[in-house]
Amino acid sequence: MRRKVIVSSLGALLLATPAFAQGITPETKVMVDTLWVLVAALLVFFMNAGFAMLESGLCRAKNTVNILAKNFIVFALSSLAFWAIGFAIMFGDGNGIMGLSGWMIGGADNSPALNDAYQGVFSSLNWTGVPLYAKFFFQLAFAATAATIVSGVVAERIKFLSFIIFSFVLVAFIYPIAGHWAWGGGWLADVGFSDFAGSTVVHSVGGWAALAGVIVLGPRLGKFNKDGSANPLPGHNMTSATLGTLILWLGWFGFNPGSTMEADAGAITSIALNTNMAAAAGCLSATAVAWLLLGKPDLSMVLNGTLAGLVAITAPCASVSVGSSIIIGAIAGVVVVYSVLFFDRVKLDDPVGALSVHLVNGVFGTLAVGLFATEGGLFFGGGMASTVAQLTGIAAVGATTFVLAFAVWFVLKATIGVRVTEAEELEGLDISEHGMEAYVGFAQKQ
């Protein structure tokens, strides 16, 4: 039985190649496209494990359970929030600001129809022939990614309940509004804004929301001295952080190529190669810059440089050449090192460097579309039109996300509170919030 499944799957993939594409039926194409979308979605889902390991490894041992719990629960929470509210706001037919139809999908006919499958409810998805459920699951994995970005930035001092409530609001309302503008038939798409796989829609949205949270929360105890200088609060497990980054690198081959929503061999392979080369360039440039600035090739900078390259190529991955992807990744690696140092100087405490990875390089990656796109990019003779459209999207999404997120954080602070007590923070959130330790029986350096 297992052999039959493997043979059938290989046969389906073979049929997806150009040599066979003209001879396959529409139904077979839908099947192959759906298989590809689900595989890509599962890769993105597995990125949750990468975030959990990266964030917990870069933080102190006494907060490990708390960080793992946040990264685990956020996907369950996102599943319900996105199903009940977020997906309709993001992709439902409505107006240029938000969708107003398609709530709680499941009652309609979701058979694998062709290009008119979602007409009248989810018209913005009319370009893809895969079943609605496949599209929903893929986009759900993206929504959860935006929420888990926040987790690392506010780590080691946030109340667990406050994080849960904020994550629900982010996935149900804030993230889908930005997503609708760019991907759901909203006004940004009309002005020419392009974000293929989410440098802005996913990564910068998570980053702006996290920035608002950091401002409301304040820094961890002991992070900054009275003269403004920063004290290192090193992570407890670089093995976990490294493995987490490798998992994220792997997951990005679902994140970016999967956004094709069809088993297009040429597009998938091109996007995968661009994604990998940007990550590699970001890794090496961050290593070099960290070595020069800090005197040592800091591993946390190496890891974040790789992630910065991945974030930066997410928007332009389908519209730039391999050479441009290397340049984009290399710039991202340099930017992330200087950005981490900048946030320390302005006393914005980000334990894992996610603001520099996701916010700063999400902005850069989105702008890179207007600069490096082979068709319409400024550096390829396309003029300023695309760059202006990209800047418009960056500013609009950034301002809106930050204001809405800040309002939510402020309300939470004024009601149930957002930060644990000083005693709880010193003891560690594992004990104070969860009543358990990650490393029972081991002497821990707090």
PyMOL commands that set and color helices and strands:
alter all, ss='L'
color gray80, all
select helices_A, chain A and resi 2-15+18-21+26-58+61-91+123-125+132-153+160-183+187-190+199-217+238-255+257-260+265-294+299-314+322-345+354-372+378-380+385-414+422-427+429-434
alter helices_A, ss='H'
color red, helices_A
deselect
rebuild
show_as cartoon
